[in-house]
Amino acid sequence: MADIDPKSVQDLTVFVQEVLNEMQGKFQNMSENIVQRIDDMGGRIDDLEKNIAELLAQAGVDETNE
């Protein structure tokens, strides 16, 4: 952030609003990134469960003991 020396309450208000908007943008980006990673992980877990089920079926193991 640039050095700022607010000369009035209005200048300070504008500065604070800009900082809050910047922080909101950063938090939004982080939130979207986290949600995307969770979705990716969910897909990987689903694939893993499918692969395990296929391997158990190939091995002739009964999966009913969950």
PDB file of N, CA, C, O and CB in Angstrom:
ATOM      1  N   MET A   1       0.829  -1.170   0.000  1.00  0.00           N
ATOM      2  CA  MET A   1       0.000   0.000   0.000  1.00  0.00           C
ATOM      3  C   MET A   1       0.878   1.239   0.000  1.00  0.00           C
ATOM      4  O   MET A   1       1.948   1.279   0.608  1.00  0.00           O
ATOM      5  CB  MET A   1      -0.946  -0.005   1.197  1.00  0.00           C
ATOM      6  N   ALA A   2       0.399   2.217  -0.686  1.00  0.00           N
ATOM      7  CA  ALA A   2       1.141   3.459  -0.754  1.00  0.00           C
ATOM      8  C   ALA A   2       1.023   4.198   0.572  1.00  0.00           C
ATOM      9  O   ALA A   2       0.035   4.083   1.298  1.00  0.00           O
ATOM     10  CB  ALA A   2       0.637   4.333  -1.915  1.00  0.00           C
ATOM     11  N   ASP A   3       2.074   4.959   0.853  1.00  0.00           N
ATOM     12  CA  ASP A   3       1.993   5.796   2.050  1.00  0.00           C
ATOM     13  C   ASP A   3       0.927   6.852   1.819  1.00  0.00           C
ATOM     14  O   ASP A   3       0.876   7.479   0.762  1.00  0.00           O
ATOM     15  CB  ASP A   3       3.372   6.455   2.385  1.00  0.00           C
ATOM     16  N   ILE A   4       0.094   7.037   2.800  1.00  0.00           N
ATOM     17  CA  ILE A   4      -0.989   8.010   2.669  1.00  0.00           C
ATOM     18  C   ILE A   4      -1.046   8.844   3.931  1.00  0.00           C
ATOM     19  O   ILE A   4      -0.885   8.344   5.044  1.00  0.00           O
ATOM     20  CB  ILE A   4      -2.353   7.310   2.406  1.00  0.00           C
ATOM     21  N   ASP A   5      -1.277  10.115   3.729  1.00  0.00           N
ATOM     22  CA  ASP A   5      -1.427  11.046   4.841  1.00  0.00           C
ATOM     23  C   ASP A   5      -2.772  11.729   4.647  1.00  0.00           C
ATOM     24  O   ASP A   5      -2.849  12.793   4.034  1.00  0.00           O
ATOM     25  CB  ASP A   5      -0.239  12.093   4.908  1.00  0.00           C
ATOM     26  N   PRO A   6      -3.844  11.113   5.175  1.00  0.00           N
ATOM     27  CA  PRO A   6      -5.172  11.685   4.941  1.00  0.00           C
ATOM     28  C   PRO A   6      -5.270  13.100   5.512  1.00  0.00           C
ATOM     29  O   PRO A   6      -4.879  13.363   6.650  1.00  0.00           O
ATOM     30  CB  PRO A   6      -6.257  10.790   5.562  1.00  0.00           C
ATOM     31  N   LYS A   7      -5.797  13.990   4.697  1.00  0.00           N
ATOM     32  CA  LYS A   7      -5.929  15.389   5.101  1.00  0.00           C
ATOM     33  C   LYS A   7      -7.300  15.680   5.694  1.00  0.00           C
ATOM     34  O   LYS A   7      -7.511  16.721   6.316  1.00  0.00           O
ATOM     35  CB  LYS A   7      -5.676  16.304   3.915  1.00  0.00           C
ATOM     36  N   SER A   8      -8.229  14.749   5.495  1.00  0.00           N
ATOM     37  CA  SER A   8      -9.572  14.987   6.010  1.00  0.00           C
ATOM     38  C   SER A   8     -10.222  13.657   6.356  1.00  0.00           C
ATOM     39  O   SER A   8      -9.703  12.588   6.035  1.00  0.00           O
ATOM     40  CB  SER A   8     -10.430  15.766   4.984  1.00  0.00           C
ATOM     41  N   VAL A   9     -11.353  13.747   7.007  1.00  0.00           N
ATOM     42  CA  VAL A   9     -12.114  12.552   7.340  1.00  0.00           C
ATOM     43  C   VAL A   9     -12.539  11.845   6.059  1.00  0.00           C
ATOM     44  O   VAL A   9     -12.559  10.616   5.997  1.00  0.00           O
ATOM     45  CB  VAL A   9     -13.345  12.906   8.206  1.00  0.00           C
ATOM     46  N   GLN A  10     -12.877  12.622   5.046  1.00  0.00           N
ATOM     47  CA  GLN A  10     -13.297  12.034   3.764  1.00  0.00           C
ATOM     48  C   GLN A  10     -12.145  11.247   3.136  1.00  0.00           C
ATOM     49  O   GLN A  10     -12.362  10.152   2.618  1.00  0.00           O
ATOM     50  CB  GLN A  10     -13.786  13.139   2.789  1.00  0.00           C
ATOM     51  N   ASP A  11     -10.931  11.785   3.173  1.00  0.00           N
ATOM     52  CA  ASP A  11      -9.770  11.067   2.633  1.00  0.00           C
ATOM     53  C   ASP A  11      -9.556   9.753   3.379  1.00  0.00           C
ATOM     54  O   ASP A  11      -9.288   8.715   2.774  1.00  0.00           O
ATOM     55  CB  ASP A  11      -8.502  11.941   2.722  1.00  0.00           C
ATOM     56  N   LEU A  12      -9.680   9.819   4.699  1.00  0.00           N
ATOM     57  CA  LEU A  12      -9.502   8.624   5.511  1.00  0.00           C
ATOM     58  C   LEU A  12     -10.583   7.589   5.202  1.00  0.00           C
ATOM     59  O   LEU A  12     -10.305   6.392   5.119  1.00  0.00           O
ATOM     60  CB  LEU A  12      -9.521   8.985   7.001  1.00  0.00           C
ATOM     61  N   THR A  13     -11.806   8.058   5.036  1.00  0.00           N
ATOM     62  CA  THR A  13     -12.915   7.160   4.710  1.00  0.00           C
ATOM     63  C   THR A  13     -12.676   6.466   3.371  1.00  0.00           C
ATOM     64  O   THR A  13     -12.889   5.260   3.248  1.00  0.00           O
ATOM     65  CB  THR A  13     -14.243   7.936   4.676  1.00  0.00           C
ATOM     66  N   VAL A  14     -12.245   7.208   2.394  1.00  0.00           N
ATOM     67  CA  VAL A  14     -11.967   6.637   1.070  1.00  0.00           C
ATOM     68  C   VAL A  14     -10.839   5.611   1.174  1.00  0.00           C
ATOM     69  O   VAL A  14     -10.917   4.534   0.583  1.00  0.00           O
ATOM     70  CB  VAL A  14     -11.593   7.755   0.053  1.00  0.00           C
ATOM     71  N   PHE A  15      -9.799   5.948   1.921  1.00  0.00           N
ATOM     72  CA  PHE A  15      -8.676   5.028   2.095  1.00  0.00           C
ATOM     73  C   PHE A  15      -9.127   3.730   2.752  1.00  0.00           C
ATOM     74  O   PHE A  15      -8.776   2.644   2.291  1.00  0.00           O
ATOM     75  CB  PHE A  15      -7.573   5.683   2.931  1.00  0.00           C
ATOM     76  N   VAL A  16      -9.901   3.838   3.821  1.00  0.00           N
ATOM     77  CA  VAL A  16     -10.381   2.647   4.537  1.00  0.00           C
ATOM     78  C   VAL A  16     -11.266   1.812   3.624  1.00  0.00           C
ATOM     79  O   VAL A  16     -11.164   0.585   3.630  1.00  0.00           O
ATOM     80  CB  VAL A  16     -11.157   3.047   5.819  1.00  0.00           C
ATOM     81  N   GLN A  17     -12.127   2.441   2.846  1.00  0.00           N
ATOM     82  CA  GLN A  17     -12.986   1.703   1.924  1.00  0.00           C
ATOM     83  C   GLN A  17     -12.160   0.958   0.876  1.00  0.00           C
ATOM     84  O   GLN A  17     -12.471  -0.183   0.534  1.00  0.00           O
ATOM     85  CB  GLN A  17     -13.970   2.656   1.238  1.00  0.00           C
ATOM     86  N   GLU A  18     -11.117   1.597   0.372  1.00  0.00           N
ATOM     87  CA  GLU A  18     -10.253   0.943  -0.614  1.00  0.00           C
ATOM     88  C   GLU A  18      -9.545  -0.262  -0.012  1.00  0.00           C
ATOM     89  O   GLU A  18      -9.444  -1.312  -0.645  1.00  0.00           O
ATOM     90  CB  GLU A  18      -9.223   1.932  -1.163  1.00  0.00           C
ATOM     91  N   VAL A  19      -9.057  -0.106   1.212  1.00  0.00           N
ATOM     92  CA  VAL A  19      -8.376  -1.216   1.881  1.00  0.00           C
ATOM     93  C   VAL A  19      -9.356  -2.370   2.120  1.00  0.00           C
ATOM     94  O   VAL A  19      -9.025  -3.532   1.885  1.00  0.00           O
ATOM     95  CB  VAL A  19      -7.753  -0.746   3.224  1.00  0.00           C
ATOM     96  N   LEU A  20     -10.554  -2.040   2.586  1.00  0.00           N
ATOM     97  CA  LEU A  20     -11.555  -3.084   2.830  1.00  0.00           C
ATOM     98  C   LEU A  20     -11.958  -3.784   1.536  1.00  0.00           C
ATOM     99  O   LEU A  20     -12.138  -5.002   1.524  1.00  0.00           O
ATOM    100  CB  LEU A  20     -12.792  -2.487   3.506  1.00  0.00           C
ATOM    101  N   ASN A  21     -12.102  -3.035   0.455  1.00  0.00           N
ATOM    102  CA  ASN A  21     -12.444  -3.648  -0.834  1.00  0.00           C
ATOM    103  C   ASN A  21     -11.327  -4.571  -1.312  1.00  0.00           C
ATOM    104  O   ASN A  21     -11.588  -5.649  -1.845  1.00  0.00           O
ATOM    105  CB  ASN A  21     -12.719  -2.563  -1.890  1.00  0.00           C
ATOM    106  N   GLU A  22     -10.079  -4.139  -1.117  1.00  0.00           N
ATOM    107  CA  GLU A  22      -8.945  -4.979  -1.502  1.00  0.00           C
ATOM    108  C   GLU A  22      -8.919  -6.262  -0.677  1.00  0.00           C
ATOM    109  O   GLU A  22      -8.697  -7.346  -1.216  1.00  0.00           O
ATOM    110  CB  GLU A  22      -7.623  -4.211  -1.332  1.00  0.00           C
ATOM    111  N   MET A  23      -9.143  -6.138   0.621  1.00  0.00           N
ATOM    112  CA  MET A  23      -9.163  -7.320   1.487  1.00  0.00           C
ATOM    113  C   MET A  23     -10.310  -8.250   1.101  1.00  0.00           C
ATOM    114  O   MET A  23     -10.142  -9.469   1.081  1.00  0.00           O
ATOM    115  CB  MET A  23      -9.289  -6.905   2.967  1.00  0.00           C
ATOM    116  N   GLN A  24     -11.473  -7.681   0.797  1.00  0.00           N
ATOM    117  CA  GLN A  24     -12.617  -8.499   0.399  1.00  0.00           C
ATOM    118  C   GLN A  24     -12.294  -9.274  -0.874  1.00  0.00           C
ATOM    119  O   GLN A  24     -12.644 -10.449  -0.989  1.00  0.00           O
ATOM    120  CB  GLN A  24     -13.867  -7.620   0.191  1.00  0.00           C
ATOM    121  N   GLY A  25     -11.637  -8.633  -1.819  1.00  0.00           N
ATOM    122  CA  GLY A  25     -11.238  -9.317  -3.047  1.00  0.00           C
ATOM    123  C   GLY A  25     -10.280 -10.461  -2.783  1.00  0.00           C
ATOM    124  O   GLY A  25     -10.405 -11.538  -3.366  1.00  0.00           O
ATOM    125  N   LYS A  26      -9.322 -10.220  -1.901  1.00  0.00           N
ATOM    126  CA  LYS A  26      -8.354 -11.270  -1.579  1.00  0.00           C
ATOM    127  C   LYS A  26      -9.032 -12.441  -0.873  1.00  0.00           C
ATOM    128  O   LYS A  26      -8.747 -13.599  -1.178  1.00  0.00           O
ATOM    129  CB  LYS A  26      -7.225 -10.707  -0.703  1.00  0.00           C
ATOM    130  N   PHE A  27      -9.929 -12.144   0.072  1.00  0.00           N
ATOM    131  CA  PHE A  27     -10.640 -13.219   0.759  1.00  0.00           C
ATOM    132  C   PHE A  27     -11.542 -13.984  -0.207  1.00  0.00           C
ATOM    133  O   PHE A  27     -11.678 -15.202  -0.094  1.00  0.00           O
ATOM    134  CB  PHE A  27     -11.467 -12.654   1.920  1.00  0.00           C
ATOM    135  N   GLN A  28     -12.152 -13.283  -1.145  1.00  0.00           N
ATOM    136  CA  GLN A  28     -13.007 -13.946  -2.136  1.00  0.00           C
ATOM    137  C   GLN A  28     -12.176 -14.901  -2.983  1.00  0.00           C
ATOM    138  O   GLN A  28     -12.591 -16.032  -3.238  1.00  0.00           O
ATOM    139  CB  GLN A  28     -13.718 -12.905  -3.038  1.00  0.00           C
ATOM    140  N   ASN A  29     -11.000 -14.448  -3.420  1.00  0.00           N
ATOM    141  CA  ASN A  29     -10.123 -15.310  -4.217  1.00  0.00           C
ATOM    142  C   ASN A  29      -9.680 -16.536  -3.423  1.00  0.00           C
ATOM    143  O   ASN A  29      -9.674 -17.650  -3.945  1.00  0.00           O
ATOM    144  CB  ASN A  29      -8.898 -14.526  -4.694  1.00  0.00           C
ATOM    145  N   MET A  30      -9.310 -16.327  -2.162  1.00  0.00           N
ATOM    146  CA  MET A  30      -8.899 -17.450  -1.330  1.00  0.00           C
ATOM    147  C   MET A  30     -10.059 -18.418  -1.132  1.00  0.00           C
ATOM    148  O   MET A  30      -9.870 -19.634  -1.178  1.00  0.00           O
ATOM    149  CB  MET A  30      -8.378 -16.955   0.025  1.00  0.00           C
ATOM    150  N   SER A  31     -11.244 -17.890  -0.913  1.00  0.00           N
ATOM    151  CA  SER A  31     -12.420 -18.732  -0.706  1.00  0.00           C
ATOM    152  C   SER A  31     -12.705 -19.576  -1.940  1.00  0.00           C
ATOM    153  O   SER A  31     -12.965 -20.774  -1.833  1.00  0.00           O
ATOM    154  CB  SER A  31     -13.641 -17.874  -0.360  1.00  0.00           C
ATOM    155  N   GLU A  32     -12.656 -18.954  -3.102  1.00  0.00           N
ATOM    156  CA  GLU A  32     -12.896 -19.688  -4.349  1.00  0.00           C
ATOM    157  C   GLU A  32     -11.833 -20.764  -4.550  1.00  0.00           C
ATOM    158  O   GLU A  32     -12.140 -21.866  -5.004  1.00  0.00           O
ATOM    159  CB  GLU A  32     -12.911 -18.724  -5.553  1.00  0.00           C
ATOM    160  N   ASN A  33     -10.597 -20.448  -4.215  1.00  0.00           N
ATOM    161  CA  ASN A  33      -9.502 -21.411  -4.350  1.00  0.00           C
ATOM    162  C   ASN A  33      -9.716 -22.598  -3.419  1.00  0.00           C
ATOM    163  O   ASN A  33      -9.521 -23.746  -3.818  1.00  0.00           O
ATOM    164  CB  ASN A  33      -8.147 -20.739  -4.053  1.00  0.00           C
ATOM    165  N   ILE A  34     -10.115 -22.327  -2.188  1.00  0.00           N
ATOM    166  CA  ILE A  34     -10.355 -23.403  -1.221  1.00  0.00           C
ATOM    167  C   ILE A  34     -11.503 -24.286  -1.681  1.00  0.00           C
ATOM    168  O   ILE A  34     -11.403 -25.512  -1.625  1.00  0.00           O
ATOM    169  CB  ILE A  34     -10.657 -22.825   0.173  1.00  0.00           C
ATOM    170  N   VAL A  35     -12.598 -23.674  -2.137  1.00  0.00           N
ATOM    171  CA  VAL A  35     -13.747 -24.454  -2.603  1.00  0.00           C
ATOM    172  C   VAL A  35     -13.349 -25.317  -3.792  1.00  0.00           C
ATOM    173  O   VAL A  35     -13.764 -26.472  -3.880  1.00  0.00           O
ATOM    174  CB  VAL A  35     -14.921 -23.526  -2.983  1.00  0.00           C
ATOM    175  N   GLN A  36     -12.548 -24.773  -4.712  1.00  0.00           N
ATOM    176  CA  GLN A  36     -12.109 -25.548  -5.873  1.00  0.00           C
ATOM    177  C   GLN A  36     -11.253 -26.737  -5.434  1.00  0.00           C
ATOM    178  O   GLN A  36     -11.396 -27.837  -5.969  1.00  0.00           O
ATOM    179  CB  GLN A  36     -11.319 -24.655  -6.852  1.00  0.00           C
ATOM    180  N   ARG A  37     -10.379 -26.521  -4.475  1.00  0.00           N
ATOM    181  CA  ARG A  37      -9.539 -27.620  -3.991  1.00  0.00           C
ATOM    182  C   ARG A  37     -10.367 -28.691  -3.291  1.00  0.00           C
ATOM    183  O   ARG A  37     -10.091 -29.882  -3.434  1.00  0.00           O
ATOM    184  CB  ARG A  37      -8.466 -27.089  -3.039  1.00  0.00           C
ATOM    185  N   ILE A  38     -11.368 -28.280  -2.545  1.00  0.00           N
ATOM    186  CA  ILE A  38     -12.253 -29.250  -1.882  1.00  0.00           C
ATOM    187  C   ILE A  38     -13.012 -30.055  -2.931  1.00  0.00           C
ATOM    188  O   ILE A  38     -13.150 -31.271  -2.804  1.00  0.00           O
ATOM    189  CB  ILE A  38     -13.249 -28.533  -0.924  1.00  0.00           C
ATOM    190  N   ASP A  39     -13.505 -29.379  -3.965  1.00  0.00           N
ATOM    191  CA  ASP A  39     -14.202 -30.091  -5.043  1.00  0.00           C
ATOM    192  C   ASP A  39     -13.283 -31.086  -5.736  1.00  0.00           C
ATOM    193  O   ASP A  39     -13.678 -32.217  -6.022  1.00  0.00           O
ATOM    194  CB  ASP A  39     -14.757 -29.098  -6.066  1.00  0.00           C
ATOM    195  N   ASP A  40     -12.048 -30.655  -6.004  1.00  0.00           N
ATOM    196  CA  ASP A  40     -11.071 -31.554  -6.638  1.00  0.00           C
ATOM    197  C   ASP A  40     -10.799 -32.766  -5.745  1.00  0.00           C
ATOM    198  O   ASP A  40     -10.736 -33.897  -6.228  1.00  0.00           O
ATOM    199  CB  ASP A  40      -9.747 -30.799  -6.932  1.00  0.00           C
ATOM    200  N   MET A  41     -10.640 -32.527  -4.457  1.00  0.00           N
ATOM    201  CA  MET A  41     -10.373 -33.619  -3.520  1.00  0.00           C
ATOM    202  C   MET A  41     -11.559 -34.572  -3.470  1.00  0.00           C
ATOM    203  O   MET A  41     -11.374 -35.788  -3.419  1.00  0.00           O
ATOM    204  CB  MET A  41     -10.070 -33.069  -2.112  1.00  0.00           C
ATOM    205  N   GLY A  42     -12.778 -34.031  -3.484  1.00  0.00           N
ATOM    206  CA  GLY A  42     -13.969 -34.883  -3.499  1.00  0.00           C
ATOM    207  C   GLY A  42     -13.998 -35.785  -4.722  1.00  0.00           C
ATOM    208  O   GLY A  42     -14.342 -36.963  -4.626  1.00  0.00           O
ATOM    209  N   GLY A  43     -13.635 -35.228  -5.871  1.00  0.00           N
ATOM    210  CA  GLY A  43     -13.579 -36.026  -7.091  1.00  0.00           C
ATOM    211  C   GLY A  43     -12.530 -37.116  -7.005  1.00  0.00           C
ATOM    212  O   GLY A  43     -12.754 -38.236  -7.464  1.00  0.00           O
ATOM    213  N   ARG A  44     -11.395 -36.798  -6.425  1.00  0.00           N
ATOM    214  CA  ARG A  44     -10.329 -37.795  -6.274  1.00  0.00           C
ATOM    215  C   ARG A  44     -10.759 -38.910  -5.318  1.00  0.00           C
ATOM    216  O   ARG A  44     -10.472 -40.083  -5.553  1.00  0.00           O
ATOM    217  CB  ARG A  44      -9.034 -37.126  -5.762  1.00  0.00           C
ATOM    218  N   ILE A  45     -11.442 -38.536  -4.251  1.00  0.00           N
ATOM    219  CA  ILE A  45     -11.925 -39.549  -3.304  1.00  0.00           C
ATOM    220  C   ILE A  45     -12.946 -40.452  -3.978  1.00  0.00           C
ATOM    221  O   ILE A  45     -12.918 -41.669  -3.790  1.00  0.00           O
ATOM    222  CB  ILE A  45     -12.543 -38.881  -2.052  1.00  0.00           C
ATOM    223  N   ASP A  46     -13.850 -39.868  -4.761  1.00  0.00           N
ATOM    224  CA  ASP A  46     -14.837 -40.674  -5.494  1.00  0.00           C
ATOM    225  C   ASP A  46     -14.143 -41.655  -6.433  1.00  0.00           C
ATOM    226  O   ASP A  46     -14.514 -42.827  -6.502  1.00  0.00           O
ATOM    227  CB  ASP A  46     -15.794 -39.766  -6.293  1.00  0.00           C
ATOM    228  N   ASP A  47     -13.125 -41.164  -7.163  1.00  0.00           N
ATOM    229  CA  ASP A  47     -12.375 -42.043  -8.073  1.00  0.00           C
ATOM    230  C   ASP A  47     -11.667 -43.161  -7.303  1.00  0.00           C
ATOM    231  O   ASP A  47     -11.650 -44.312  -7.741  1.00  0.00           O
ATOM    232  CB  ASP A  47     -11.345 -41.225  -8.880  1.00  0.00           C
ATOM    233  N   LEU A  48     -11.098 -42.819  -6.179  1.00  0.00           N
ATOM    234  CA  LEU A  48     -10.410 -43.813  -5.359  1.00  0.00           C
ATOM    235  C   LEU A  48     -11.376 -44.883  -4.865  1.00  0.00           C
ATOM    236  O   LEU A  48     -11.073 -46.075  -4.913  1.00  0.00           O
ATOM    237  CB  LEU A  48      -9.721 -43.141  -4.173  1.00  0.00           C
ATOM    238  N   GLU A  49     -12.547 -44.445  -4.386  1.00  0.00           N
ATOM    239  CA  GLU A  49     -13.554 -45.416  -3.929  1.00  0.00           C
ATOM    240  C   GLU A  49     -13.986 -46.322  -5.070  1.00  0.00           C
ATOM    241  O   GLU A  49     -14.163 -47.524  -4.872  1.00  0.00           O
ATOM    242  CB  GLU A  49     -14.780 -44.693  -3.341  1.00  0.00           C
ATOM    243  N   LYS A  50     -14.157 -45.767  -6.253  1.00  0.00           N
ATOM    244  CA  LYS A  50     -14.547 -46.570  -7.415  1.00  0.00           C
ATOM    245  C   LYS A  50     -13.457 -47.588  -7.752  1.00  0.00           C
ATOM    246  O   LYS A  50     -13.749 -48.755  -8.014  1.00  0.00           O
ATOM    247  CB  LYS A  50     -14.826 -45.661  -8.635  1.00  0.00           C
ATOM    248  N   ASN A  51     -12.209 -47.143  -7.743  1.00  0.00           N
ATOM    249  CA  ASN A  51     -11.098 -48.046  -8.053  1.00  0.00           C
ATOM    250  C   ASN A  51     -10.972 -49.160  -7.014  1.00  0.00           C
ATOM    251  O   ASN A  51     -10.703 -50.309  -7.364  1.00  0.00           O
ATOM    252  CB  ASN A  51      -9.788 -47.263  -8.136  1.00  0.00           C
ATOM    253  N   ILE A  52     -11.164 -48.824  -5.753  1.00  0.00           N
ATOM    254  CA  ILE A  52     -11.098 -49.842  -4.693  1.00  0.00           C
ATOM    255  C   ILE A  52     -12.223 -50.862  -4.877  1.00  0.00           C
ATOM    256  O   ILE A  52     -12.007 -52.065  -4.739  1.00  0.00           O
ATOM    257  CB  ILE A  52     -11.191 -49.181  -3.285  1.00  0.00           C
ATOM    258  N   ALA A  53     -13.425 -50.372  -5.190  1.00  0.00           N
ATOM    259  CA  ALA A  53     -14.554 -51.279  -5.406  1.00  0.00           C
ATOM    260  C   ALA A  53     -14.282 -52.207  -6.587  1.00  0.00           C
ATOM    261  O   ALA A  53     -14.606 -53.393  -6.538  1.00  0.00           O
ATOM    262  CB  ALA A  53     -15.850 -50.481  -5.644  1.00  0.00           C
ATOM    263  N   GLU A  54     -13.687 -51.663  -7.647  1.00  0.00           N
ATOM    264  CA  GLU A  54     -13.366 -52.491  -8.812  1.00  0.00           C
ATOM    265  C   GLU A  54     -12.309 -53.537  -8.463  1.00  0.00           C
ATOM    266  O   GLU A  54     -12.415 -54.690  -8.881  1.00  0.00           O
ATOM    267  CB  GLU A  54     -12.876 -51.612  -9.977  1.00  0.00           C
ATOM    268  N   LEU A  55     -11.303 -53.142  -7.708  1.00  0.00           N
ATOM    269  CA  LEU A  55     -10.270 -54.097  -7.303  1.00  0.00           C
ATOM    270  C   LEU A  55     -10.842 -55.194  -6.410  1.00  0.00           C
ATOM    271  O   LEU A  55     -10.485 -56.364  -6.546  1.00  0.00           O
ATOM    272  CB  LEU A  55      -9.134 -53.374  -6.578  1.00  0.00           C
ATOM    273  N   LEU A  56     -11.731 -54.807  -5.495  1.00  0.00           N
ATOM    274  CA  LEU A  56     -12.361 -55.806  -4.631  1.00  0.00           C
ATOM    275  C   LEU A  56     -13.223 -56.761  -5.452  1.00  0.00           C
ATOM    276  O   LEU A  56     -13.253 -57.964  -5.190  1.00  0.00           O
ATOM    277  CB  LEU A  56     -13.212 -55.121  -3.545  1.00  0.00           C
ATOM    278  N   ALA A  57     -13.915 -56.224  -6.433  1.00  0.00           N
ATOM    279  CA  ALA A  57     -14.745 -57.077  -7.284  1.00  0.00           C
ATOM    280  C   ALA A  57     -13.873 -58.043  -8.084  1.00  0.00           C
ATOM    281  O   ALA A  57     -14.215 -59.216  -8.232  1.00  0.00           O
ATOM    282  CB  ALA A  57     -15.606 -56.219  -8.236  1.00  0.00           C
ATOM    283  N   GLN A  58     -12.768 -57.559  -8.587  1.00  0.00           N
ATOM    284  CA  GLN A  58     -11.847 -58.421  -9.334  1.00  0.00           C
ATOM    285  C   GLN A  58     -11.252 -59.506  -8.436  1.00  0.00           C
ATOM    286  O   GLN A  58     -11.003 -60.628  -8.877  1.00  0.00           O
ATOM    287  CB  GLN A  58     -10.721 -57.582  -9.961  1.00  0.00           C
ATOM    288  N   ALA A  59     -11.034 -59.160  -7.198  1.00  0.00           N
ATOM    289  CA  ALA A  59     -10.456 -60.127  -6.252  1.00  0.00           C
ATOM    290  C   ALA A  59     -11.515 -61.070  -5.699  1.00  0.00           C
ATOM    291  O   ALA A  59     -11.186 -62.050  -5.032  1.00  0.00           O
ATOM    292  CB  ALA A  59      -9.764 -59.396  -5.099  1.00  0.00           C
ATOM    293  N   GLY A  60     -12.774 -60.783  -5.970  1.00  0.00           N
ATOM    294  CA  GLY A  60     -13.857 -61.621  -5.473  1.00  0.00           C
ATOM    295  C   GLY A  60     -14.166 -61.399  -4.012  1.00  0.00           C
ATOM    296  O   GLY A  60     -14.712 -62.287  -3.357  1.00  0.00           O
ATOM    297  N   VAL A  61     -13.838 -60.256  -3.492  1.00  0.00           N
ATOM    298  CA  VAL A  61     -14.094 -59.945  -2.084  1.00  0.00           C
ATOM    299  C   VAL A  61     -15.479 -59.311  -1.976  1.00  0.00           C
ATOM    300  O   VAL A  61     -15.847 -58.435  -2.759  1.00  0.00           O
ATOM    301  CB  VAL A  61     -12.991 -58.990  -1.500  1.00  0.00           C
ATOM    302  N   ASP A  62     -16.234 -59.778  -0.985  1.00  0.00           N
ATOM    303  CA  ASP A  62     -17.574 -59.233  -0.734  1.00  0.00           C
ATOM    304  C   ASP A  62     -17.444 -57.925   0.011  1.00  0.00           C
ATOM    305  O   ASP A  62     -16.735 -57.858   1.016  1.00  0.00           O
ATOM    306  CB  ASP A  62     -18.451 -60.232   0.068  1.00  0.00           C
ATOM    307  N   GLU A  63     -18.127 -56.857  -0.467  1.00  0.00           N
ATOM    308  CA  GLU A  63     -18.004 -55.518   0.120  1.00  0.00           C
ATOM    309  C   GLU A  63     -19.114 -55.231   1.125  1.00  0.00           C
ATOM    310  O   GLU A  63     -19.266 -54.079   1.533  1.00  0.00           O
ATOM    311  CB  GLU A  63     -18.021 -54.462  -0.976  1.00  0.00           C
ATOM    312  N   THR A  64     -19.879 -56.203   1.533  1.00  0.00           N
ATOM    313  CA  THR A  64     -21.048 -55.954   2.383  1.00  0.00           C
ATOM    314  C   THR A  64     -20.698 -55.697   3.827  1.00  0.00           C
ATOM    315  O   THR A  64     -21.600 -55.392   4.607  1.00  0.00           O
ATOM    316  CB  THR A  64     -21.985 -57.107   2.312  1.00  0.00           C
ATOM    317  N   ASN A  65     -19.457 -55.800   4.234  1.00  0.00           N
ATOM    318  CA  ASN A  65     -19.096 -55.611   5.644  1.00  0.00           C
ATOM    319  C   ASN A  65     -18.724 -54.170   5.973  1.00  0.00           C
ATOM    320  O   ASN A  65     -17.882 -53.941   6.842  1.00  0.00           O
ATOM    321  CB  ASN A  65     -17.946 -56.519   6.005  1.00  0.00           C
ATOM    322  N   GLU A  66     -19.332 -53.194   5.299  1.00  0.00           N
ATOM    323  CA  GLU A  66     -19.050 -51.768   5.535  1.00  0.00           C
ATOM    324  C   GLU A  66     -19.653 -51.312   6.828  1.00  0.00           C
ATOM    325  O   GLU A  66     -19.520 -50.144   7.194  1.00  0.00           O
ATOM    326  CB  GLU A  66     -19.576 -50.908   4.395  1.00  0.00           C
TER     327      GLU A  66
END
